[in-house]
Amino acid sequence: MICPLVGHTNRINCIIATETSYIVTTSNDCTVRQWEYDTGLCMAVFKFADPISVGRISSTFNMLFTASWDKMIRCIDLQENKVVKSFIASKEAIKCMQVTD
């Protein structure tokens, strides 16, 4: 079954497939969206002030890490669907990152 993911209003920068029943997208519309894999329904939206370049998931900690143009890395608890930590990680916009357990 093909399910379009309708919701972003600007370019999608990153698509993250998980081992669970959802995928995550990051976008130039300054949002991160969590989508239900089987239905294409948006389960959660995280809105920020600047475009989100990339996201990475730590399945060990059930955390989503995002990097954005505002030089910030944010840690989102996927169980509680909330940002639990954010910090300035660069002097420039962050365009890529790697997360290891």
C-alpha positions as a Python dict, from the first residue, in 0.01 Angstrom:
ca = {
    (1, 'M'): (0, 0, 0),
    (2, 'I'): (127, 349, -85),
    (3, 'C'): (57, 620, 172),
    (4, 'P'): (157, 978, 89),
    (5, 'L'): (302, 1175, 379),
    (6, 'V'): (114, 1503, 360),
    (7, 'G'): (209, 1782, 597),
    (8, 'H'): (545, 1945, 524),
    (9, 'T'): (527, 2283, 352),
    (10, 'N'): (887, 2297, 232),
    (11, 'R'): (1166, 2065, 122),
    (12, 'I'): (1224, 1744, 319),
    (13, 'N'): (1589, 1713, 418),
    (14, 'C'): (1599, 1374, 586),
    (15, 'I'): (1386, 1060, 607),
    (16, 'I'): (1460, 817, 889),
    (17, 'A'): (1323, 464, 874),
    (18, 'T'): (1304, 289, 1208),
    (19, 'E'): (1280, -71, 1316),
    (20, 'T'): (940, 12, 1468),
    (21, 'S'): (611, 119, 1310),
    (22, 'Y'): (702, 479, 1223),
    (23, 'I'): (931, 696, 1015),
    (24, 'V'): (1060, 1046, 1088),
    (25, 'T'): (1115, 1336, 846),
    (26, 'T'): (1298, 1666, 888),
    (27, 'S'): (1231, 1970, 673),
    (28, 'N'): (1313, 2324, 572),
    (29, 'D'): (967, 2415, 708),
    (30, 'C'): (1132, 2401, 1055),
    (31, 'T'): (947, 2088, 1160),
    (32, 'V'): (1022, 1729, 1245),
    (33, 'R'): (733, 1492, 1184),
    (34, 'Q'): (677, 1139, 1307),
    (35, 'W'): (462, 927, 1071),
    (36, 'E'): (283, 599, 1124),
    (37, 'Y'): (433, 362, 868),
    (38, 'D'): (120, 162, 780),
    (39, 'T'): (-127, 450, 744),
    (40, 'G'): (85, 755, 661),
    (41, 'L'): (-78, 948, 947),
    (42, 'C'): (128, 1213, 1123),
    (43, 'M'): (164, 1111, 1487),
    (44, 'A'): (370, 1405, 1615),
    (45, 'V'): (505, 1742, 1498),
    (46, 'F'): (795, 1927, 1656),
    (47, 'K'): (819, 2292, 1544),
    (48, 'F'): (1140, 2493, 1570),
    (49, 'A'): (1257, 2839, 1457),
    (50, 'D'): (1500, 2724, 1187),
    (51, 'P'): (1513, 2448, 924),
    (52, 'I'): (1608, 2102, 1046),
    (53, 'S'): (1893, 1960, 842),
    (54, 'V'): (1910, 1606, 968),
    (55, 'G'): (1782, 1363, 1228),
    (56, 'R'): (1920, 1043, 1372),
    (57, 'I'): (1757, 788, 1601),
    (58, 'S'): (1915, 600, 1889),
    (59, 'S'): (1706, 287, 1925),
    (60, 'T'): (1894, 201, 2245),
    (61, 'F'): (1763, 513, 2418),
    (62, 'N'): (1447, 565, 2207),
    (63, 'M'): (1570, 917, 2132),
    (64, 'L'): (1563, 1129, 1819),
    (65, 'F'): (1853, 1370, 1772),
    (66, 'T'): (1802, 1663, 1536),
    (67, 'A'): (2052, 1912, 1397),
    (68, 'S'): (1947, 2246, 1254),
    (69, 'W'): (2049, 2569, 1091),
    (70, 'D'): (2035, 2747, 1428),
    (71, 'K'): (2350, 2553, 1534),
    (72, 'M'): (2150, 2345, 1782),
    (73, 'I'): (2127, 1974, 1846),
    (74, 'R'): (1807, 1868, 2016),
    (75, 'C'): (1727, 1539, 2188),
    (76, 'I'): (1365, 1429, 2163),
    (77, 'D'): (1231, 1151, 2383),
    (78, 'L'): (1015, 948, 2143),
    (79, 'Q'): (818, 782, 2422),
    (80, 'E'): (710, 1114, 2575),
    (81, 'N'): (723, 1312, 2245),
    (82, 'K'): (907, 1605, 2396),
    (83, 'V'): (1243, 1776, 2370),
    (84, 'V'): (1447, 1677, 2674),
    (85, 'K'): (1778, 1847, 2591),
    (86, 'S'): (1907, 2107, 2350),
    (87, 'F'): (2247, 2265, 2314),
    (88, 'I'): (2455, 2477, 2080),
    (89, 'A'): (2683, 2234, 1902),
    (90, 'S'): (2851, 2443, 1633),
    (91, 'K'): (2952, 2791, 1522),
    (92, 'E'): (2778, 2731, 1188),
    (93, 'A'): (2453, 2573, 1070),
    (94, 'I'): (2471, 2196, 1120),
    (95, 'K'): (2423, 2010, 793),
    (96, 'C'): (2501, 1653, 899),
    (97, 'M'): (2570, 1443, 1208),
    (98, 'Q'): (2627, 1088, 1318),
    (99, 'V'): (2487, 930, 1636),
    (100, 'T'): (2636, 617, 1786),
    (101, 'D'): (2509, 416, 2079),
}
